[in-house]
Amino acid sequence: MTNPMRRGLFPLIVPRSGSLAMTAAAALLVLSVAACSHTSPAVTSAKTTAAGQSGSLLALAEGMAARGEHTAALPLFRAAHAKDSGDAEPLIGLGRSLTALGQYVEAEAAFRQAAGADDDSADAHAGLGMALLALGQPEAADSVLDAALALSPTHPEALRGKALCADLLGRHEDAIAVYRRALDSDGDVRLRNNYGLSLALHGAPEDGIAVLEAIVRDEGGGAAVRQNLALAYALAGDQAKSTSLLAVDLDAERTAHQMAFFTTLSSLPPQTRLYALMNGGKFPQRDLNAPGYERFADGQGQRLAAVAVVGAPPAAPEVAVAAAPEPTPEPAPEPAAEPVSTGAPIAQADADLSDIPLLDARQGWALQLAAYRKASQLKAGWETLKTRNADVIGHLPPRRTEIDFGARQQDPRGFYYRLNAGPLTDRAEAEALCATLKERGAECWVRPPESNEGQLPASASAEPKAPLS
């Protein structure tokens, strides 16, 4: 199989030259070995001390690197190192820029020199471990990253590298344990990105999709996450979503080539997929005048297009209950004749309602969602509405009110359980949630705080009454 990833594991996606199938380089950018800053207070102090000698050059170089101008930053990092050869920071910056340019052999040398200058620098050891990973040496990288973690147990770059080493060395459960340990202390997008792709590559694409979709919805994540999520969709058998998401960043021809590669990758055993993606990482970029990867645009348009493909957050798992009953229509009452039930409900109480207690409307605003004749319908109705709208009402407790209109001649008549969600802290929040539910075709009315159903307290008499149906 021709591996489409020519130059490795970095957050820059498509090689500018060669086969169009090389677009699959995107798939590994979550397993990024690109260096990131994790400067400890001790290092900051050391940099301040050296500022009189090389600090201004170092600051200028770091600013260029932060803007992606790595080629221009290289001579400045080297000049800063020449002025203070005992300072590891210029060498660490040099190694990171070399890494970003695909110069893995040179990056390895810079990080080794940095570790020699300051053996207590977790950044130097972490950068060296990542360079070794890019050169296809996970065993060597593993021990170096252990040294970084011994110095800084929560170092995000070292933890990402350690998890990748475990995956490459056939210890996927260890990798997942490292990811989860890291996520406990750092919600970094790159870390979550790596975690999602690791799950997808190793036989749990649906779990990986859940992680990656959340990034796309919340932070956007950039082209890196989009391409990884496209691969996860393909591994899960959702070719349509995979193609649609690829098309956010690629033209039709590149999308077709990428999909062909994803199909081939899907046929491989899980343990082989990571090696297939990483094969190209052993071949360093040599030409500093030609960027190793094409950067994709990542504006609002791309992010919104990706969110449209991903869709709304998944509903909570369906509860194994019978199909929810349709709410019993409760026509709008005549305001003057509204008896309120204060006693126990009558024979309609055919289910335990201890988990849907009575609403104490004095505690705040609430959402009225439906009305039912039977307690069992009330419970089933809540489960269905909560499942379909977990992102809107999933955080709210269910509450009920009970009203008996008796045997009067006009509607509404008889006994009803009204399903509510709340209480909420203010009217604005209640109205916003209600508007969202109505946009989705659900029924919703805002219930104000009140001492008795259908009766506003005097302090709120200027507010319009909520419909009672």
N, C-alpha and C positions, 0 to 999 in steps of 0.2 A: 504494500500500500504506500502511495506517495503521501508523505506527511506534509500538510499544507503549512506548517508552522516553521518557517525557516530560521528565525532568529530568537525564539525564546519566549519568556514568560513575563512580559512587561506590559504595563498599562498603555500601550500604544499598539494599534490593532493590526492594520493590514500592511504587509510589506509593499513597498512601492513598485517592486519589480518581480518578475517571475510569474508562475502560474496563478491564475485567478483563484484557484482552490486554496491559495495561501491565506485567504480571508479567515480561515479557521484559527489563525493565531489568536483571534479574539477569545477563543474558548479558554485559553489559559491565563488570560490576564488577571483573573481573580486570584489564581495561584501565583500572585505577583511576587517576584523577588526584587522588584524595584525598591530601592532604599528609601526610608523615610526618617525624618528627624525624631530623635527621642533623647533630647539632651537633659542630663541630670543636673541638679543644682551645683554639684562639684565641677562639672564640665563648664557650666556657665561662669563659675568663678574663675576657672583657669583661663577661659577666653577673655575675661575682663582684664586679668593680669597681663595677658599678651597683647592687649589692644594697642599699647604704645608702639609695638613693633610691627605686627602683622594684622591687627584688628581691622583697620580700614579696608585693606585688600580683601580680607576674609568676608567682611560684611558685604562688600561689592560683589564678590563672587557668589555668595549665597543668595543675594538678591537676583542675580542673573539666573541662577539655577532654579529659583522659585518660579521664575517666569518661563522656564523651559528653554532658556538660552544656554544650554550645556556646553556647546562647543566654545562659545565666548568665555564661559566661566573657567574652563580648564587652565589656561595660562595664569589666571589670577589666583586660583587655588595653589598652583605650583609656586608662584611668586611669594604667596603668603607662607608657604612651607619653607621656602629658602630663607626667609627672614627670621623664622623661629622653628628650627628643625625639631625641637623637642615638643612642639605642640601637635597633638594628634588631630585636632579639629580640621585643619586644612586638608589633611590626608583623607579624613572621612568624607569631607565634601567632594574631594577629587574622586574618590571611589564611587560615590553616588552618581556624579555626573557621568563618569565612564560607564557605569552600569546602565544609565538611561540611554546612552549612545550605543549600547550593544558591545562595548569594549570590556568583555568579561575577564579576559586574562589580565589586562592592565588594571582593572578594578580589583581583582584578587590581590595583585601586588601592592596596590595602594592601601587596601585594608590590612594586609599583613604588616606593612610598615607602620600603620597607625596603631595596631595592637602591640607592636614592639615598642612604640614610643609611650604608650599608656596601656599597660596590661589590664588596668582596671576599667577600661572603657567598654561598656556593654555595646555601645553603638559600633565600635570597631569590630568586635567579634560577631555581632549580628550581621553587619555588612559583609564580612568575610564569608559567613555561612551562606548568605544569599548568593554571593558570587559563585561559590562552589556548587550550589544547586543549579545555577544557570549553566554551569559547565558540565553538568551531568554527573556530579560526584556527591550523591546524597549521604553515603557513609561518612565521608570526611566532613561534610556540612553538619551532620548530626552532632558530632562531638564538639565542634566549634560553637554551635548554637547552645549546647548544654552549658558551655562556659559563659556565654552571654546571659543565659537565664540564671546562672549561679550569682552573677553580679547584679542582675535586675530581673527578679522573677516574673514581673508583669510586663516586660519589654514587648510591645505589640509586634514589632518586626520579627523578633526572635521567636515569639510564639507562632506567628504565621509560618515561619520557616520550619519550625519544629514539627508542626502538624503536616506540612507538605512532605518532610522527610519520612515521617511515619507512613504516610500513604504510599510513597515511592518504595519503601522497604517492605511493603506488604502487611503493615500493621494498621489497617484502617480503623479498627476500634480505638487504638491508641490515638490516632489522628483526631477522631471525633471527641475523645476525652480532652485533648489539648484545646481544640476549638471551643468547647463548652467552658473549660476553665478560663480561657482568654476572654470569652464573651461575658463572663461574670464581672470582669473588671474593665472591659473596654468594648463599647459598641461600635467601634470603627467600621466604616462601610467596607473597607478592603478586607477586614477580617470576616465580616458577615458574608461578603462576596465569595471569599475562599471556601467558607463553610458550606454555602449553598451549592457551589459547583462540586465540592468533594462528595456531598450526599448524592448529587445527580449522577456523577460518574461511577459511583460504587453501588448502584442498584436501588437507590431510593430517589428517583427523579421527582416524585410528587413532593417529598419533603424539601428537596432542593428548590423546587419551584416556589413553594410557600415562602422560603427565606428570601429568594431573589425578587419575587413579586413585591414583597413588603418594601424592599429597598427602592424599587422603581416607583412605587406609589408615594413613599415618604420623602426620600431625598433625591430621587432621580437616579443617582448612581453613575450616570454617564454611559457612554457607549460600551464601556467595559462590562457593566452589569447587564446591559441589554443583550449583548452578544452571548454572554454566559447563559442568560435566561432562555435565549433562543435554542441553545444546545440542550438545555434541560427539557424544554418542550419536545424537542425531537426525540430525546431519549425516552420520554414518556409516551411517545406515539402521536403527539399532537402536531402533525405536520403543518396544518393550516396556521396555527398560532406562531409556530417557529418561523415560517416563511414571512408572515406579516411583520413580526418583530425585526427580522433581518432587514426587511425592506425599509425600515426607518433609517438605517445607516448605509445600506448598499444598493447599488443599482440592480436591475433585473438579472443581468448576466452574472454578477458576483453572487447574488442571492441564490441562483440556481446551482452554482458551483459549491457554495457553502452547504446547501442542503444535500448535495451528493456526498460531500464529505461526512456530514452528520449521519447519513444513512449507513455509510461504511463503518463509522465509529460505533453506531448502535449494534452492529453485528458482532462486535468484539466482546470478549469477557470483560467484566468490570475492571479487573486488575490491569488489563492490557491497555485500556483506554487512556489512562494517564501517561503511560510511556509513549503511546502513539502521539499524544499532544506535545509531549516534552522533547521529542527527538531532536527538533531543530534547535533546542537551547544550547547544544554543544558547539555551535558554529558562530563564533563572535563576529560582530560587524567590524570591518576594518577601515572603511572609508568615512572619516569624520566629516567630510563635506556633504555626505548623503545621509539624511536621517534614516535610521533603521526601520522606522515604521511611519505609516501615514496616520495622522491624527484626524479623527472625525469631528465634525461640528457637534456641539452639545448645547444648543440653545433651547429656549422655551418651546420652540416648535417640535424638536425631537423628543423632548420629555413628555409633552402633552400627547404626541402621537403614540409613544410607548405606553402611557397610562391607558389610552383608548384601547390598545391591543390587550393589555393585561386585564382591564375591566375592574369592577368593584371588588372589594375584599370578599373572600369566600364566606358563606354563611356558616354558622356553627353546625356541627354534625347533626344530621336529622335524628330526632328522637323517635324511637320505635313506638309510635302511637298511631291510632287510626287517623284517617284523613280528617283535618280540622273541619268542623261544621261551619257553614256559612252563618255569619251573625244574623240573628233574628231582627228584621227591620223594626225599628222603634220610632214611629212617626213623632215629629216634633210635638211636644205637649202644649196645651194651652196654659200660659203662665199662671193663671189663677188657681188651678186645681192640681197641685202636685203633692200628694201625700208621700211622706217619707217613711220607709220601713225602719222601725226601730227595734223590732223583735227578731226572733230567729227566722230564717227562711223556711218556706213551706216545703212541700214534697219534692221540689226541684233539687234539693241538696243530695244528689246521687253520687257525690265524690267528696273526698277529704279536701278541704280548702285551707288547711293549716299553713300551706306554703304560699297562699295568696291571701294575706290578711286584709282586713278592712282598711280602707284608706282613711287616714286622719288628715282631712283636707286642711286643717289649721297649720300643718307643718310646712306647707308651701304649695307651689303650683304643681299641676300634674297633667298628664296626657290621657284623655279618654279615647279608647281605641275601638271598642265594640260593645255590643250588648247581646246577652245570651239568655235563653230560658232555663238552661240546666247547668249545674256546677261542672259536670264532666265536659260540657262544651266550652265553658270558661277556661278550664285547664288546657284543653287541647288547642283552643284558639290562641292562648298566650304562647305556647310552645311554637306554634307555626309562625306567628308574627315575630317572635324573638329570633327564630332561625332565619327568616327572610330578611330581617332588618337588624342583624346583630350589631352592625356598625353604628346604628342610630339609637336603639333602645336596649342593647345587650348589657349596658352598665347599670340599667335602672331596675329596681325591684318591681314585681307585679303587685298591684293592689286591686281590691274590688270594692264596689259599692252595691247596695241592694235596694231596690225600689219596687214597691207594689202599688200599682195604679188601681187595683181592685177591679170590680166588674162594672165599671162605668160604661156609658154608651159610646163615647167617642174614643178614638185612639190617642195615645197609647193606652192599653189596658192590660191588666195582669201583672205578673211578677217578672222582674228582669235582674240578672247579674250584669253589672257594667264592669268592663275590664279597663283598668287604668295602669299607668306606669308613672312612678314618681315616689316621693315628691322631688321637685326641682327647686333650685334656689331663687330663680327669678322668672319673670314673665318673658323676657327676651329669649332666654334659653329654651323655654317651653315652646314659644312660637316658632323658633328656628327649627327645632326638631319636628314639630308638627308639619311645617311647610315641606320638609324633606320627605316625610312619610306620604304626604298628599301627592307630591311629585311622582312617587312610585305607585300611585293608585290606591293607597291604603286610606282608610277612614281615620280621622283624627280631629279632636277638639281640645282646646286648651281649657283646663279647669283652674279657676283662680282659688286662692286660699279662702276658705269659708267655714263657718261654724256648722252650717247645715246645708245639705245638698239643695242647690237652686237658690240659695240666699247668700248674698255677699255681706261681709262685715261692713259696718258703717264707714270704716277708714278707706274702703275700696269702692264706695258707692259710685264714684265717678267712672269706674271701669265698666266697660260693656259686659253683660252677663254671657257666660259661655253657653252655647246650645246644650240642651239637655237630652238630645237624641243621638 
